[in-house]
Amino acid sequence: MFASRASEKLRSEGLAAGMLTVFADTNRFRPDLPAKNLSASVRLFPPASDGLRIVRTAIRALEGAWEDGPWMYTKAGVMMADIVRADAVPTDLFTVPEKPSTLMTAMNKLNQRYGRETVSIGLHEKEATWRSRAERLTPDYTGRWFDIPVARTKPLSGR
């Protein structure tokens, strides 16, 4: 799901990523549980924004870094790096420039028309047994009206 969402964001901005990193961490504040941090990075050449390619690459990278054990992962994600404009993707003599697939174009149009993650690759967040804990986000005092603190006063009595 993270890789699918990252590729969707890249396509919406007309960008492509040249590096993909997947990671998963346990809760470092729980000394009673075994700790584990895993991550893997993969270079994408030519840089890509195609969701199928990015999801497939993320799964392979995670499978390569995975170790079975008693770990309880509490944090996971995908990071993209070496981001370039999709129309300026560097190539070599032997690489054919990547064209947007008709599947990705159709997915973008459906998601724009009917809302984010109407069509996605992999698990759909609404069906997942886990959820991101957005209730712990730091307030965005400069970017969201509802996060700006409000001061209230009581009316003075006797005047």
N, C-alpha and C positions, 0 to 999 in steps of 0.2 A: 504494500500500500504506500509506503514512504517513497519508494522508487517511482511508482506510477504518478504520484502527486508531484514529485520533483520534475519529472519529464513534462508533465502538463504545464508547470510554471515556466519551464524553459521555452516550450513552444509558444506560450502566450506572449512571451517577450521577444520572440524571434531570435533565440539564443541556442547555443549548443555547448555541451560540456565535454572536456577532454580528459577528465579524471572523475572517478566515482569512488567514494569510500562508504562502506557499511560498518556499523558498529553496534554492539550490545554490551551493556554493563549491568552488574549487580548493584545492590544497595550498599555503598561503602560505609554507611552509618550503622549497619547491623553487624556487630562483631560476632554474634551468635550464628551467622550464616556464612558459608564459604564464599569468598570473593572471586570474581572472574571478570575480566575485561577482554573483549575480543574485537578486533577490527581488521579490515582488509581493504586495500586500495587497488584499483584496476585502472590502467590507462585506456582511454577510448580513442582509437585512431581509425578513421577520422573522427573528430568530435561529433557527438550525437545528441539528438533530442527525441528520437523515436522511442516511444514508450516500451514497445516490445523488446527492443535491443537493450534498453537501460534496465528493465526489470529482469530480463534473462541474465545480464551481466551481474546485477546485484545478487541474485540467487546463487549464481556460481561462486561469487566472492565469499558470500556468507557460508556456503557449504564447505569451501576450502579452509575457512578459519574456525569452523565449528568443532567443538570437543564435547563429547557426551560427559555428563556429570550431574551432580546434585544442585547445580546453580539455579537460582531464581532471578531471572533477568527482570530489571525494573525500568530500564531505559534502553531505547534502540533508535536507530535513525539512519538516514542516508545523507551524505554531503556531496555536493558537486563542486568541482574546481576547474581551473583552466577554461573558463567560460569565454566564448567568442560569439560574435554575431553569426547567425546561421548562414547568411549569404557570403561570409568571408572565411569559411572553414578552410584551413590549409590542407592541401593534398600533395601527393607526390606523383610521379609518372605512372605508377601502377594502381592508383586508387581512383575509383570512379566516385565523383561527388554524390553524397546521399541526397536523394529527393524525398520530400515528405511523402510518406505512404498514404494511400487513399484511406486506409483504416484509421490512421492518426488524424487525418483531416476530418473524417466523418465523426470521430470521437470528439474532437475540438468543437465542431459545430453543434453536436448534441448537448455537450456540457455548457456551451455558451447559451443555448436556447432554453434548456430545461434545468440548469443549475449544476453547480460543481458536483463531481462524482456521480452524475447520472449514469454515465458509462465509465468504467474504470477497469484496469487490469489487476488481477489478484483479488485479495480480500476487500470487500467493501466495508468501510468503517462502521456502518450501521449494523452490519451482521457480525462484526468481530466480538469475541467474548471479552476483549480488553478495550480500553478507551484511553486516550491521552488525557492527562489530568490538567485540563485547562483552568480549573478553579484555582490553581496555584500560580498563575501567571502574574508577573509583576505589573502593576498598573502602568498604563501609558499616559502619563499626565499631559504630554504635549501632542499626542496624536489622536486621542479619543475624547469626545465631549463627556461621556459618562464616567470617565476615570478622573476628571478634574475634581479635586476636593471642594466641598461646599461648606462654608461657614454659616451657621445659623445663630441668631441672637433672640433672646426673649424680649418682648416689649417692656419698656420701663413702666413700672406700676406707680401710681400716685402722681403722675404728671398730667 
